[in-house]
Amino acid sequence: FYKLYMVRSNAGQPEEEANHFKDSVTAQDDYFCDRKYEDFIHNCKVLINEGYLDGEVEDNKIYNIQVTTKAFTEIERSFG
């Protein structure tokens, strides 16, 4: 998700738009289609629980997926 955010941001999308990945079905179909949906949503839930993604979890779908400030900070710190 961070890499996708950077691509979108570098293409000129506003930050809020670049960091909005809609829902888990759309995100998996558009960006992570090489993964099974069950695995993808499980990984998203783990990242949400660890504070790296934000989203509204409802049953087997996540809405309004976004990369968190914590994720940005830790990823950018690892590059430094």
PyMOL Python script that loads the backbone (N, CA, C, O; Angstrom):
from pymol import cmd

cmd.read_pdbstr("""\
ATOM      1  N   PHE A   1       0.822  -1.191   0.000  1.00  0.00           N
ATOM      2  CA  PHE A   1       0.000   0.000   0.000  1.00  0.00           C
ATOM      3  C   PHE A   1       0.868   1.258   0.000  1.00  0.00           C
ATOM      4  O   PHE A   1       0.537   2.246  -0.655  1.00  0.00           O
ATOM      5  N   TYR A   2       1.976   1.216   0.736  1.00  0.00           N
ATOM      6  CA  TYR A   2       2.871   2.378   0.768  1.00  0.00           C
ATOM      7  C   TYR A   2       3.406   2.675  -0.630  1.00  0.00           C
ATOM      8  O   TYR A   2       3.411   3.827  -1.064  1.00  0.00           O
ATOM      9  N   LYS A   3       3.850   1.650  -1.326  1.00  0.00           N
ATOM     10  CA  LYS A   3       4.375   1.837  -2.685  1.00  0.00           C
ATOM     11  C   LYS A   3       3.297   2.423  -3.598  1.00  0.00           C
ATOM     12  O   LYS A   3       3.580   3.326  -4.385  1.00  0.00           O
ATOM     13  N   LEU A   4       2.083   1.924  -3.502  1.00  0.00           N
ATOM     14  CA  LEU A   4       0.984   2.461  -4.307  1.00  0.00           C
ATOM     15  C   LEU A   4       0.717   3.919  -3.963  1.00  0.00           C
ATOM     16  O   LEU A   4       0.466   4.741  -4.846  1.00  0.00           O
ATOM     17  N   TYR A   5       0.772   4.231  -2.675  1.00  0.00           N
ATOM     18  CA  TYR A   5       0.605   5.624  -2.254  1.00  0.00           C
ATOM     19  C   TYR A   5       1.669   6.505  -2.904  1.00  0.00           C
ATOM     20  O   TYR A   5       1.355   7.572  -3.430  1.00  0.00           O
ATOM     21  N   MET A   6       2.924   6.063  -2.871  1.00  0.00           N
ATOM     22  CA  MET A   6       4.019   6.856  -3.432  1.00  0.00           C
ATOM     23  C   MET A   6       3.840   7.052  -4.935  1.00  0.00           C
ATOM     24  O   MET A   6       4.060   8.153  -5.440  1.00  0.00           O
ATOM     25  N   VAL A   7       3.451   6.018  -5.648  1.00  0.00           N
ATOM     26  CA  VAL A   7       3.209   6.130  -7.092  1.00  0.00           C
ATOM     27  C   VAL A   7       2.115   7.154  -7.357  1.00  0.00           C
ATOM     28  O   VAL A   7       2.259   8.016  -8.224  1.00  0.00           O
ATOM     29  N   ARG A   8       1.033   7.057  -6.618  1.00  0.00           N
ATOM     30  CA  ARG A   8      -0.083   7.991  -6.798  1.00  0.00           C
ATOM     31  C   ARG A   8       0.326   9.415  -6.450  1.00  0.00           C
ATOM     32  O   ARG A   8       0.009  10.355  -7.178  1.00  0.00           O
ATOM     33  N   SER A   9       1.023   9.568  -5.344  1.00  0.00           N
ATOM     34  CA  SER A   9       1.457  10.888  -4.894  1.00  0.00           C
ATOM     35  C   SER A   9       2.425  11.514  -5.894  1.00  0.00           C
ATOM     36  O   SER A   9       2.306  12.693  -6.226  1.00  0.00           O
ATOM     37  N   ASN A  10       3.372  10.731  -6.366  1.00  0.00           N
ATOM     38  CA  ASN A  10       4.336  11.235  -7.350  1.00  0.00           C
ATOM     39  C   ASN A  10       3.681  11.579  -8.678  1.00  0.00           C
ATOM     40  O   ASN A  10       4.213  12.375  -9.452  1.00  0.00           O
ATOM     41  N   ALA A  11       2.521  10.975  -8.944  1.00  0.00           N
ATOM     42  CA  ALA A  11       1.773  11.279 -10.169  1.00  0.00           C
ATOM     43  C   ALA A  11       0.928  12.546 -10.015  1.00  0.00           C
ATOM     44  O   ALA A  11       0.253  12.970 -10.952  1.00  0.00           O
ATOM     45  N   GLY A  12       0.974  13.143  -8.824  1.00  0.00           N
ATOM     46  CA  GLY A  12       0.282  14.405  -8.610  1.00  0.00           C
ATOM     47  C   GLY A  12      -1.052  14.327  -7.905  1.00  0.00           C
ATOM     48  O   GLY A  12      -1.734  15.342  -7.760  1.00  0.00           O
ATOM     49  N   GLN A  13      -1.440  13.139  -7.461  1.00  0.00           N
ATOM     50  CA  GLN A  13      -2.704  13.040  -6.733  1.00  0.00           C
ATOM     51  C   GLN A  13      -2.561  13.705  -5.367  1.00  0.00           C
ATOM     52  O   GLN A  13      -1.506  13.604  -4.741  1.00  0.00           O
ATOM     53  N   PRO A  14      -3.602  14.379  -4.902  1.00  0.00           N
ATOM     54  CA  PRO A  14      -3.566  14.937  -3.545  1.00  0.00           C
ATOM     55  C   PRO A  14      -3.353  13.815  -2.523  1.00  0.00           C
ATOM     56  O   PRO A  14      -3.750  12.673  -2.754  1.00  0.00           O
ATOM     57  N   GLU A  15      -2.728  14.148  -1.398  1.00  0.00           N
ATOM     58  CA  GLU A  15      -2.382  13.144  -0.391  1.00  0.00           C
ATOM     59  C   GLU A  15      -3.594  12.319   0.041  1.00  0.00           C
ATOM     60  O   GLU A  15      -3.510  11.094   0.129  1.00  0.00           O
ATOM     61  N   GLU A  16      -4.711  12.978   0.309  1.00  0.00           N
ATOM     62  CA  GLU A  16      -5.898  12.257   0.775  1.00  0.00           C
ATOM     63  C   GLU A  16      -6.382  11.244  -0.268  1.00  0.00           C
ATOM     64  O   GLU A  16      -6.775  10.129   0.073  1.00  0.00           O
ATOM     65  N   GLU A  17      -6.350  11.639  -1.518  1.00  0.00           N
ATOM     66  CA  GLU A  17      -6.778  10.749  -2.602  1.00  0.00           C
ATOM     67  C   GLU A  17      -5.765   9.621  -2.820  1.00  0.00           C
ATOM     68  O   GLU A  17      -6.145   8.472  -3.046  1.00  0.00           O
ATOM     69  N   ALA A  18      -4.480   9.956  -2.751  1.00  0.00           N
ATOM     70  CA  ALA A  18      -3.428   8.958  -2.956  1.00  0.00           C
ATOM     71  C   ALA A  18      -3.441   7.888  -1.867  1.00  0.00           C
ATOM     72  O   ALA A  18      -3.019   6.755  -2.096  1.00  0.00           O
ATOM     73  N   ASN A  19      -3.928   8.254  -0.686  1.00  0.00           N
ATOM     74  CA  ASN A  19      -3.932   7.332   0.447  1.00  0.00           C
ATOM     75  C   ASN A  19      -5.315   6.728   0.699  1.00  0.00           C
ATOM     76  O   ASN A  19      -5.578   6.244   1.799  1.00  0.00           O
ATOM     77  N   HIS A  20      -6.173   6.746  -0.267  1.00  0.00           N
ATOM     78  CA  HIS A  20      -7.495   6.129  -0.105  1.00  0.00           C
ATOM     79  C   HIS A  20      -7.604   4.940  -1.053  1.00  0.00           C
ATOM     80  O   HIS A  20      -7.580   5.104  -2.273  1.00  0.00           O
ATOM     81  N   PHE A  21      -7.722   3.757  -0.489  1.00  0.00           N
ATOM     82  CA  PHE A  21      -7.730   2.528  -1.282  1.00  0.00           C
ATOM     83  C   PHE A  21      -9.099   1.851  -1.302  1.00  0.00           C
ATOM     84  O   PHE A  21      -9.207   0.643  -1.513  1.00  0.00           O
ATOM     85  N   LYS A  22     -10.136   2.648  -1.079  1.00  0.00           N
ATOM     86  CA  LYS A  22     -11.523   2.174  -1.141  1.00  0.00           C
ATOM     87  C   LYS A  22     -11.735   1.005  -0.195  1.00  0.00           C
ATOM     88  O   LYS A  22     -11.502   1.131   1.007  1.00  0.00           O
ATOM     89  N   ASP A  23     -12.170  -0.119  -0.718  1.00  0.00           N
ATOM     90  CA  ASP A  23     -12.476  -1.275   0.126  1.00  0.00           C
ATOM     91  C   ASP A  23     -11.581  -2.455  -0.258  1.00  0.00           C
ATOM     92  O   ASP A  23     -10.863  -2.415  -1.258  1.00  0.00           O
ATOM     93  N   SER A  24     -11.643  -3.494   0.555  1.00  0.00           N
ATOM     94  CA  SER A  24     -10.747  -4.638   0.356  1.00  0.00           C
ATOM     95  C   SER A  24     -11.005  -5.383  -0.949  1.00  0.00           C
ATOM     96  O   SER A  24     -10.063  -5.888  -1.559  1.00  0.00           O
ATOM     97  N   VAL A  25     -12.250  -5.461  -1.388  1.00  0.00           N
ATOM     98  CA  VAL A  25     -12.546  -6.154  -2.646  1.00  0.00           C
ATOM     99  C   VAL A  25     -11.926  -5.392  -3.815  1.00  0.00           C
ATOM    100  O   VAL A  25     -11.276  -5.987  -4.674  1.00  0.00           O
ATOM    101  N   THR A  26     -12.127  -4.085  -3.846  1.00  0.00           N
ATOM    102  CA  THR A  26     -11.573  -3.252  -4.918  1.00  0.00           C
ATOM    103  C   THR A  26     -10.049  -3.260  -4.884  1.00  0.00           C
ATOM    104  O   THR A  26      -9.407  -3.413  -5.923  1.00  0.00           O
ATOM    105  N   ALA A  27      -9.465  -3.097  -3.694  1.00  0.00           N
ATOM    106  CA  ALA A  27      -8.002  -3.069  -3.567  1.00  0.00           C
ATOM    107  C   ALA A  27      -7.393  -4.391  -4.017  1.00  0.00           C
ATOM    108  O   ALA A  27      -6.384  -4.407  -4.722  1.00  0.00           O
ATOM    109  N   GLN A  28      -7.997  -5.486  -3.615  1.00  0.00           N
ATOM    110  CA  GLN A  28      -7.469  -6.793  -4.013  1.00  0.00           C
ATOM    111  C   GLN A  28      -7.601  -6.985  -5.516  1.00  0.00           C
ATOM    112  O   GLN A  28      -6.664  -7.455  -6.161  1.00  0.00           O
ATOM    113  N   ASP A  29      -8.735  -6.634  -6.077  1.00  0.00           N
ATOM    114  CA  ASP A  29      -8.945  -6.770  -7.527  1.00  0.00           C
ATOM    115  C   ASP A  29      -7.993  -5.892  -8.331  1.00  0.00           C
ATOM    116  O   ASP A  29      -7.440  -6.329  -9.341  1.00  0.00           O
ATOM    117  N   ASP A  30      -7.803  -4.648  -7.880  1.00  0.00           N
ATOM    118  CA  ASP A  30      -7.014  -3.675  -8.639  1.00  0.00           C
ATOM    119  C   ASP A  30      -5.506  -3.806  -8.449  1.00  0.00           C
ATOM    120  O   ASP A  30      -4.746  -3.564  -9.386  1.00  0.00           O
ATOM    121  N   TYR A  31      -5.063  -4.187  -7.248  1.00  0.00           N
ATOM    122  CA  TYR A  31      -3.630  -4.111  -6.944  1.00  0.00           C
ATOM    123  C   TYR A  31      -3.000  -5.413  -6.459  1.00  0.00           C
ATOM    124  O   TYR A  31      -1.792  -5.600  -6.603  1.00  0.00           O
ATOM    125  N   PHE A  32      -3.782  -6.300  -5.897  1.00  0.00           N
ATOM    126  CA  PHE A  32      -3.229  -7.505  -5.286  1.00  0.00           C
ATOM    127  C   PHE A  32      -3.919  -8.762  -5.810  1.00  0.00           C
ATOM    128  O   PHE A  32      -4.149  -9.709  -5.058  1.00  0.00           O
ATOM    129  N   CYS A  33      -4.245  -8.766  -7.093  1.00  0.00           N
ATOM    130  CA  CYS A  33      -5.018  -9.868  -7.680  1.00  0.00           C
ATOM    131  C   CYS A  33      -4.238 -11.182  -7.718  1.00  0.00           C
ATOM    132  O   CYS A  33      -4.818 -12.237  -7.976  1.00  0.00           O
ATOM    133  N   ASP A  34      -2.934 -11.128  -7.463  1.00  0.00           N
ATOM    134  CA  ASP A  34      -2.137 -12.351  -7.432  1.00  0.00           C
ATOM    135  C   ASP A  34      -2.285 -13.099  -6.107  1.00  0.00           C
ATOM    136  O   ASP A  34      -1.735 -14.188  -5.946  1.00  0.00           O
ATOM    137  N   ARG A  35      -3.025 -12.521  -5.163  1.00  0.00           N
ATOM    138  CA  ARG A  35      -3.228 -13.141  -3.858  1.00  0.00           C
ATOM    139  C   ARG A  35      -4.683 -13.585  -3.709  1.00  0.00           C
ATOM    140  O   ARG A  35      -5.589 -12.961  -4.263  1.00  0.00           O
ATOM    141  N   LYS A  36      -4.896 -14.647  -2.971  1.00  0.00           N
ATOM    142  CA  LYS A  36      -6.258 -15.076  -2.658  1.00  0.00           C
ATOM    143  C   LYS A  36      -6.899 -14.023  -1.758  1.00  0.00           C
ATOM    144  O   LYS A  36      -6.233 -13.438  -0.904  1.00  0.00           O
ATOM    145  N   TYR A  37      -8.187 -13.789  -1.953  1.00  0.00           N
ATOM    146  CA  TYR A  37      -8.876 -12.768  -1.160  1.00  0.00           C
ATOM    147  C   TYR A  37      -8.796 -13.073   0.334  1.00  0.00           C
ATOM    148  O   TYR A  37      -8.584 -12.165   1.139  1.00  0.00           O
ATOM    149  N   GLU A  38      -8.960 -14.325   0.708  1.00  0.00           N
ATOM    150  CA  GLU A  38      -8.924 -14.697   2.126  1.00  0.00           C
ATOM    151  C   GLU A  38      -7.574 -14.341   2.749  1.00  0.00           C
ATOM    152  O   GLU A  38      -7.523 -13.836   3.870  1.00  0.00           O
ATOM    153  N   ASP A  39      -6.488 -14.601   2.032  1.00  0.00           N
ATOM    154  CA  ASP A  39      -5.154 -14.258   2.529  1.00  0.00           C
ATOM    155  C   ASP A  39      -4.971 -12.748   2.577  1.00  0.00           C
ATOM    156  O   ASP A  39      -4.420 -12.210   3.537  1.00  0.00           O
ATOM    157  N   PHE A  40      -5.435 -12.074   1.541  1.00  0.00           N
ATOM    158  CA  PHE A  40      -5.302 -10.621   1.469  1.00  0.00           C
ATOM    159  C   PHE A  40      -6.025  -9.944   2.628  1.00  0.00           C
ATOM    160  O   PHE A  40      -5.450  -9.087   3.298  1.00  0.00           O
ATOM    161  N   ILE A  41      -7.268 -10.316   2.868  1.00  0.00           N
ATOM    162  CA  ILE A  41      -8.026  -9.659   3.938  1.00  0.00           C
ATOM    163  C   ILE A  41      -7.449 -10.008   5.308  1.00  0.00           C
ATOM    164  O   ILE A  41      -7.451  -9.172   6.211  1.00  0.00           O
ATOM    165  N   HIS A  42      -6.957 -11.234   5.469  1.00  0.00           N
ATOM    166  CA  HIS A  42      -6.301 -11.606   6.729  1.00  0.00           C
ATOM    167  C   HIS A  42      -5.091 -10.709   6.975  1.00  0.00           C
ATOM    168  O   HIS A  42      -4.914 -10.188   8.076  1.00  0.00           O
ATOM    169  N   ASN A  43      -4.257 -10.530   5.945  1.00  0.00           N
ATOM    170  CA  ASN A  43      -3.077  -9.678   6.084  1.00  0.00           C
ATOM    171  C   ASN A  43      -3.464  -8.233   6.376  1.00  0.00           C
ATOM    172  O   ASN A  43      -2.805  -7.566   7.173  1.00  0.00           O
ATOM    173  N   CYS A  44      -4.517  -7.747   5.743  1.00  0.00           N
ATOM    174  CA  CYS A  44      -4.992  -6.386   6.017  1.00  0.00           C
ATOM    175  C   CYS A  44      -5.429  -6.245   7.471  1.00  0.00           C
ATOM    176  O   CYS A  44      -5.129  -5.242   8.119  1.00  0.00           O
ATOM    177  N   LYS A  45      -6.135  -7.244   7.980  1.00  0.00           N
ATOM    178  CA  LYS A  45      -6.588  -7.199   9.373  1.00  0.00           C
ATOM    179  C   LYS A  45      -5.406  -7.200  10.333  1.00  0.00           C
ATOM    180  O   LYS A  45      -5.433  -6.502  11.347  1.00  0.00           O
ATOM    181  N   VAL A  46      -4.376  -7.972  10.029  1.00  0.00           N
ATOM    182  CA  VAL A  46      -3.163  -7.976  10.852  1.00  0.00           C
ATOM    183  C   VAL A  46      -2.527  -6.589  10.838  1.00  0.00           C
ATOM    184  O   VAL A  46      -2.141  -6.071  11.887  1.00  0.00           O
ATOM    185  N   LEU A  47      -2.416  -5.985   9.653  1.00  0.00           N
ATOM    186  CA  LEU A  47      -1.824  -4.648   9.545  1.00  0.00           C
ATOM    187  C   LEU A  47      -2.671  -3.603  10.265  1.00  0.00           C
ATOM    188  O   LEU A  47      -2.123  -2.659  10.834  1.00  0.00           O
ATOM    189  N   ILE A  48      -3.977  -3.750  10.253  1.00  0.00           N
ATOM    190  CA  ILE A  48      -4.851  -2.844  11.005  1.00  0.00           C
ATOM    191  C   ILE A  48      -4.620  -3.034  12.501  1.00  0.00           C
ATOM    192  O   ILE A  48      -4.486  -2.056  13.236  1.00  0.00           O
ATOM    193  N   ASN A  49      -4.572  -4.278  12.953  1.00  0.00           N
ATOM    194  CA  ASN A  49      -4.349  -4.555  14.381  1.00  0.00           C
ATOM    195  C   ASN A  49      -3.000  -4.044  14.862  1.00  0.00           C
ATOM    196  O   ASN A  49      -2.862  -3.657  16.022  1.00  0.00           O
ATOM    197  N   GLU A  50      -2.001  -4.039  13.980  1.00  0.00           N
ATOM    198  CA  GLU A  50      -0.664  -3.558  14.341  1.00  0.00           C
ATOM    199  C   GLU A  50      -0.519  -2.046  14.163  1.00  0.00           C
ATOM    200  O   GLU A  50       0.510  -1.476  14.522  1.00  0.00           O
ATOM    201  N   GLY A  51      -1.541  -1.399  13.612  1.00  0.00           N
ATOM    202  CA  GLY A  51      -1.525   0.053  13.472  1.00  0.00           C
ATOM    203  C   GLY A  51      -0.903   0.578  12.192  1.00  0.00           C
ATOM    204  O   GLY A  51      -0.615   1.771  12.100  1.00  0.00           O
ATOM    205  N   TYR A  52      -0.686  -0.281  11.199  1.00  0.00           N
ATOM    206  CA  TYR A  52      -0.075   0.152   9.943  1.00  0.00           C
ATOM    207  C   TYR A  52      -1.093   0.526   8.874  1.00  0.00           C
ATOM    208  O   TYR A  52      -0.794   1.311   7.975  1.00  0.00           O
ATOM    209  N   LEU A  53      -2.283  -0.031   8.970  1.00  0.00           N
ATOM    210  CA  LEU A  53      -3.387   0.344   8.089  1.00  0.00           C
ATOM    211  C   LEU A  53      -4.554   0.772   8.957  1.00  0.00           C
ATOM    212  O   LEU A  53      -4.690   0.350  10.105  1.00  0.00           O
ATOM    213  N   ASP A  54      -5.386   1.614   8.384  1.00  0.00           N
ATOM    214  CA  ASP A  54      -6.634   1.998   9.022  1.00  0.00           C
ATOM    215  C   ASP A  54      -7.755   1.573   8.092  1.00  0.00           C
ATOM    216  O   ASP A  54      -7.608   1.641   6.871  1.00  0.00           O
ATOM    217  N   GLY A  55      -8.851   1.144   8.643  1.00  0.00           N
ATOM    218  CA  GLY A  55      -9.999   0.746   7.843  1.00  0.00           C
ATOM    219  C   GLY A  55     -11.133   0.285   8.730  1.00  0.00           C
ATOM    220  O   GLY A  55     -10.935  -0.037   9.902  1.00  0.00           O
ATOM    221  N   GLU A  56     -12.308   0.259   8.165  1.00  0.00           N
ATOM    222  CA  GLU A  56     -13.500  -0.164   8.898  1.00  0.00           C
ATOM    223  C   GLU A  56     -13.788  -1.618   8.541  1.00  0.00           C
ATOM    224  O   GLU A  56     -14.224  -1.921   7.430  1.00  0.00           O
ATOM    225  N   VAL A  57     -13.540  -2.511   9.494  1.00  0.00           N
ATOM    226  CA  VAL A  57     -13.708  -3.945   9.274  1.00  0.00           C
ATOM    227  C   VAL A  57     -15.158  -4.328   9.547  1.00  0.00           C
ATOM    228  O   VAL A  57     -15.685  -4.086  10.633  1.00  0.00           O
ATOM    229  N   GLU A  58     -15.788  -4.924   8.552  1.00  0.00           N
ATOM    230  CA  GLU A  58     -17.151  -5.437   8.692  1.00  0.00           C
ATOM    231  C   GLU A  58     -17.192  -6.822   8.068  1.00  0.00           C
ATOM    232  O   GLU A  58     -17.107  -6.973   6.850  1.00  0.00           O
ATOM    233  N   ASP A  59     -17.322  -7.819   8.913  1.00  0.00           N
ATOM    234  CA  ASP A  59     -17.352  -9.211   8.473  1.00  0.00           C
ATOM    235  C   ASP A  59     -16.129  -9.525   7.612  1.00  0.00           C
ATOM    236  O   ASP A  59     -15.002  -9.494   8.106  1.00  0.00           O
ATOM    237  N   ASN A  60     -16.342  -9.826   6.336  1.00  0.00           N
ATOM    238  CA  ASN A  60     -15.245 -10.232   5.464  1.00  0.00           C
ATOM    239  C   ASN A  60     -14.898  -9.145   4.448  1.00  0.00           C
ATOM    240  O   ASN A  60     -14.494  -9.433   3.322  1.00  0.00           O
ATOM    241  N   LYS A  61     -15.065  -7.881   4.873  1.00  0.00           N
ATOM    242  CA  LYS A  61     -14.750  -6.755   4.000  1.00  0.00           C
ATOM    243  C   LYS A  61     -14.230  -5.599   4.844  1.00  0.00           C
ATOM    244  O   LYS A  61     -14.660  -5.405   5.981  1.00  0.00           O
ATOM    245  N   ILE A  62     -13.308  -4.838   4.281  1.00  0.00           N
ATOM    246  CA  ILE A  62     -12.756  -3.671   4.963  1.00  0.00           C
ATOM    247  C   ILE A  62     -13.015  -2.458   4.086  1.00  0.00           C
ATOM    248  O   ILE A  62     -12.731  -2.476   2.888  1.00  0.00           O
ATOM    249  N   TYR A  63     -13.552  -1.411   4.683  1.00  0.00           N
ATOM    250  CA  TYR A  63     -13.873  -0.184   3.960  1.00  0.00           C
ATOM    251  C   TYR A  63     -12.885   0.916   4.327  1.00  0.00           C
ATOM    252  O   TYR A  63     -12.316   0.911   5.419  1.00  0.00           O
ATOM    253  N   ASN A  64     -12.685   1.860   3.409  1.00  0.00           N
ATOM    254  CA  ASN A  64     -11.860   3.059   3.637  1.00  0.00           C
ATOM    255  C   ASN A  64     -10.450   2.719   4.105  1.00  0.00           C
ATOM    256  O   ASN A  64      -9.994   3.216   5.135  1.00  0.00           O
ATOM    257  N   ILE A  65      -9.771   1.880   3.356  1.00  0.00           N
ATOM    258  CA  ILE A  65      -8.408   1.464   3.699  1.00  0.00           C
ATOM    259  C   ILE A  65      -7.446   2.621   3.452  1.00  0.00           C
ATOM    260  O   ILE A  65      -7.463   3.253   2.396  1.00  0.00           O
ATOM    261  N   GLN A  66      -6.601   2.884   4.460  1.00  0.00           N
ATOM    262  CA  GLN A  66      -5.581   3.926   4.363  1.00  0.00           C
ATOM    263  C   GLN A  66      -4.327   3.485   5.104  1.00  0.00           C
ATOM    264  O   GLN A  66      -4.396   2.741   6.082  1.00  0.00           O
ATOM    265  N   VAL A  67      -3.182   3.956   4.625  1.00  0.00           N
ATOM    266  CA  VAL A  67      -1.917   3.753   5.319  1.00  0.00           C
ATOM    267  C   VAL A  67      -1.876   4.751   6.476  1.00  0.00           C
ATOM    268  O   VAL A  67      -2.234   5.915   6.301  1.00  0.00           O
ATOM    269  N   THR A  68      -1.444   4.305   7.654  1.00  0.00           N
ATOM    270  CA  THR A  68      -1.423   5.179   8.830  1.00  0.00           C
ATOM    271  C   THR A  68      -0.128   5.983   8.919  1.00  0.00           C
ATOM    272  O   THR A  68       0.861   5.688   8.249  1.00  0.00           O
ATOM    273  N   THR A  69      -0.168   6.992   9.757  1.00  0.00           N
ATOM    274  CA  THR A  69       1.027   7.795  10.030  1.00  0.00           C
ATOM    275  C   THR A  69       2.135   6.913  10.597  1.00  0.00           C
ATOM    276  O   THR A  69       3.306   7.099  10.265  1.00  0.00           O
ATOM    277  N   LYS A  70       1.777   5.960  11.443  1.00  0.00           N
ATOM    278  CA  LYS A  70       2.760   5.028  12.006  1.00  0.00           C
ATOM    279  C   LYS A  70       3.500   4.297  10.891  1.00  0.00           C
ATOM    280  O   LYS A  70       4.724   4.170  10.938  1.00  0.00           O
ATOM    281  N   ALA A  71       2.771   3.819   9.896  1.00  0.00           N
ATOM    282  CA  ALA A  71       3.401   3.100   8.785  1.00  0.00           C
ATOM    283  C   ALA A  71       4.337   4.012   8.010  1.00  0.00           C
ATOM    284  O   ALA A  71       5.466   3.632   7.702  1.00  0.00           O
ATOM    285  N   PHE A  72       3.866   5.227   7.692  1.00  0.00           N
ATOM    286  CA  PHE A  72       4.718   6.173   6.969  1.00  0.00           C
ATOM    287  C   PHE A  72       5.996   6.446   7.750  1.00  0.00           C
ATOM    288  O   PHE A  72       7.088   6.422   7.184  1.00  0.00           O
ATOM    289  N   THR A  73       5.865   6.704   9.038  1.00  0.00           N
ATOM    290  CA  THR A  73       7.016   7.028   9.876  1.00  0.00           C
ATOM    291  C   THR A  73       8.016   5.880   9.912  1.00  0.00           C
ATOM    292  O   THR A  73       9.213   6.096   9.722  1.00  0.00           O
ATOM    293  N   GLU A  74       7.543   4.676  10.150  1.00  0.00           N
ATOM    294  CA  GLU A  74       8.456   3.536  10.254  1.00  0.00           C
ATOM    295  C   GLU A  74       9.109   3.185   8.920  1.00  0.00           C
ATOM    296  O   GLU A  74      10.290   2.839   8.883  1.00  0.00           O
ATOM    297  N   ILE A  75       8.364   3.270   7.840  1.00  0.00           N
ATOM    298  CA  ILE A  75       8.940   2.973   6.523  1.00  0.00           C
ATOM    299  C   ILE A  75       9.981   4.019   6.159  1.00  0.00           C
ATOM    300  O   ILE A  75      11.076   3.677   5.714  1.00  0.00           O
ATOM    301  N   GLU A  76       9.651   5.283   6.345  1.00  0.00           N
ATOM    302  CA  GLU A  76      10.596   6.342   6.000  1.00  0.00           C
ATOM    303  C   GLU A  76      11.815   6.316   6.902  1.00  0.00           C
ATOM    304  O   GLU A  76      12.916   6.638   6.454  1.00  0.00           O
ATOM    305  N   ARG A  77      11.648   5.941   8.156  1.00  0.00           N
ATOM    306  CA  ARG A  77      12.777   5.816   9.079  1.00  0.00           C
ATOM    307  C   ARG A  77      13.707   4.695   8.623  1.00  0.00           C
ATOM    308  O   ARG A  77      14.924   4.802   8.772  1.00  0.00           O
ATOM    309  N   SER A  78      13.148   3.624   8.070  1.00  0.00           N
ATOM    310  CA  SER A  78      13.978   2.500   7.629  1.00  0.00           C
ATOM    311  C   SER A  78      14.842   2.869   6.424  1.00  0.00           C
ATOM    312  O   SER A  78      15.874   2.243   6.184  1.00  0.00           O
ATOM    313  N   PHE A  79      14.418   3.896   5.658  1.00  0.00           N
ATOM    314  CA  PHE A  79      15.214   4.350   4.520  1.00  0.00           C
ATOM    315  C   PHE A  79      16.354   5.259   4.953  1.00  0.00           C
ATOM    316  O   PHE A  79      17.323   5.442   4.217  1.00  0.00           O
ATOM    317  N   GLY A  80      16.238   5.827   6.150  1.00  0.00           N
ATOM    318  CA  GLY A  80      17.212   6.809   6.617  1.00  0.00           C
ATOM    319  C   GLY A  80      18.400   6.180   7.170  1.00  0.00           C
ATOM    320  O   GLY A  80      19.318   6.873   7.608  1.00  0.00           O
TER     321      GLY A  80
END
""", "prot")
cmd.dss("prot")
cmd.show_as("cartoon", "prot")
cmd.util.cbc("prot")
cmd.orient("prot")
